[in-house]
Amino acid sequence: MRTRIYGSFASTGQAPAIAQLAAELGVTEHRVSSSLATLFEAHEVALSEDGRIWMANPFSAVPTPYPVETPDMTCWANCAWDALGVPALLDTDGWIRTECAESREPLEFGIRGGALAGDAGVIHLVTPIRDAWVDIGFT
C-alpha cells in the first residue's frame, strides 16, 4: 500500500484515490481504508477527515505554499523542509517558489544540478519532531 502511494506521488505528483488503490491491488475499498488507517497510526501517511490521503511526507495531496517544480511535474510539499525532500526522494532537481512565513518576502530555492541553490535562509522547525504527529497539519 505504502509503495503504491509513493509511486503515485512520484510519477504524477498526486495521491492515489481509494478506488484507484483498490482496483490496482485487487481488494475492496474497505480494505484500502483499513490499511490507510494502519499507516496513519504508524505515522506513515496523514489522512483527511474523510479518510483520503492528505500527506505522505514529503508530498502533500493538497496545494500548499510549497510547490515543487521538477523536470517532470509540479507537486506540493508540506513545508520548506519537505520541499527539499521531494527532489532528494525523486533523485532529481526541484525548484520551490514561496514566501517567508514571517516577512512574506518572496523566496526561491531548491536543487539544481544536484546542489542546493537559491535564496539564503533558515528553515525554522517550530514544533520539535517528537511532537510532530500531535498535530501534523500544523507541524
C-alpha positions in Angstrom: 0.0 0.0 0.0 2.7 2.5 1.0 4.7 1.7 -2.1 1.7 2.3 -4.3 1.0 5.6 -2.6 4.6 6.8 -3.0 4.7 5.5 -6.6 1.6 7.6 -7.4 3.1 10.8 -5.9 6.5 10.1 -7.6 5.0 9.6 -11.0 2.1 12.1 -11.0 2.6 14.4 -8.1 -0.9 13.3 -6.8 -2.2 11.0 -4.2 -4.0 7.9 -5.5 -7.7 7.7 -4.8 -9.0 4.9 -2.6 -10.9 3.4 -5.5 -7.7 3.5 -7.6 -5.7 1.7 -4.9 -8.5 -0.9 -4.6 -8.5 -1.6 -8.3 -4.7 -1.7 -8.6 -4.4 -4.1 -5.6 -7.5 -6.2 -6.3 -9.0 -5.5 -2.9 -12.1 -3.7 -1.6 -12.2 0.0 -0.8 -12.9 -1.0 2.8 -9.7 -3.0 2.9 -7.8 0.0 1.5 -9.4 2.3 4.1 -8.4 -0.1 6.8 -4.8 -0.2 5.5 -4.7 3.6 5.3 -5.8 3.7 9.0 -3.0 1.4 9.9 -0.5 3.5 8.0 -1.8 6.6 9.8 -1.4 5.0 13.2 2.2 4.2 12.2 2.7 7.8 11.2 3.4 6.8 7.6 0.7 8.9 6.0 -1.7 11.5 7.2 -5.4 11.3 6.3 -8.0 13.9 5.7 -11.2 13.9 7.8 -13.0 11.9 5.2 -10.2 9.2 5.2 -8.4 10.2 1.9 -4.6 10.5 1.7 -3.6 14.0 2.7 0.1 13.7 3.2 2.8 11.1 2.6 5.9 13.1 3.6 7.4 14.9 1.9 4.3 15.0 -0.5 1.0 16.8 0.1 -2.2 15.8 -1.7 -3.5 19.3 -1.5 -2.0 22.7 -2.6 0.4 24.3 -0.1 2.7 27.3 -0.1 5.4 24.9 -1.2 5.0 23.9 -4.9 8.0 21.9 -6.1 8.7 22.1 -9.8 10.7 19.1 -11.1 11.7 18.5 -14.7 8.7 16.1 -15.0 6.0 17.6 -12.9 4.9 20.1 -10.2 3.8 18.7 -6.9 3.2 20.0 -3.4 5.3 19.7 -0.3 4.1 20.1 3.3 6.7 22.6 4.3 10.1 24.1 3.3 12.0 21.1 4.7 9.7 18.6 2.8 10.1 20.8 -0.3 13.8 19.9 -0.3 12.9 16.3 0.4 10.9 15.9 -2.8 13.9 16.3 -5.2 16.0 14.2 -2.8 13.4 11.4 -2.8 13.0 11.6 -6.6 16.7 11.9 -7.3 16.1 15.0 -9.5 16.3 18.7 -9.5 13.5 20.7 -7.9 12.7 24.3 -7.5 10.5 26.0 -4.9 8.9 29.5 -5.2 7.3 30.5 -1.9 7.5 33.3 0.6 8.9 33.8 4.1 6.2 32.9 6.6 7.1 35.8 8.8 8.0 38.7 6.4 6.1 37.5 3.3 9.1 38.3 1.2 9.4 36.0 -1.9 11.8 33.1 -1.6 13.2 30.8 -4.3 15.3 27.8 -3.5 15.9 24.2 -4.4 18.2 21.7 -6.0 19.9 22.5 -9.3 22.5 20.1 -10.8 22.3 18.1 -7.6 23.3 21.0 -5.3 21.4 23.4 -3.1 20.8 26.7 -4.8 18.7 29.9 -4.5 18.0 32.4 -1.8 19.7 32.2 1.5 17.6 31.5 4.5 16.9 29.3 7.5 14.2 26.7 7.8 12.8 27.1 11.3 11.0 24.0 12.6 8.7 25.4 15.3 7.5 22.0 16.6 10.0 19.5 18.0 10.0 16.5 15.8 9.0 14.3 18.7 5.7 16.2 18.8 5.1 16.4 15.1 2.2 14.0 15.0 0.3 15.7 17.8 -1.0 18.0 15.0 0.7 17.0 11.8 -1.2 19.6 9.9 0.2 22.4 12.0 3.7 20.9 12.1 
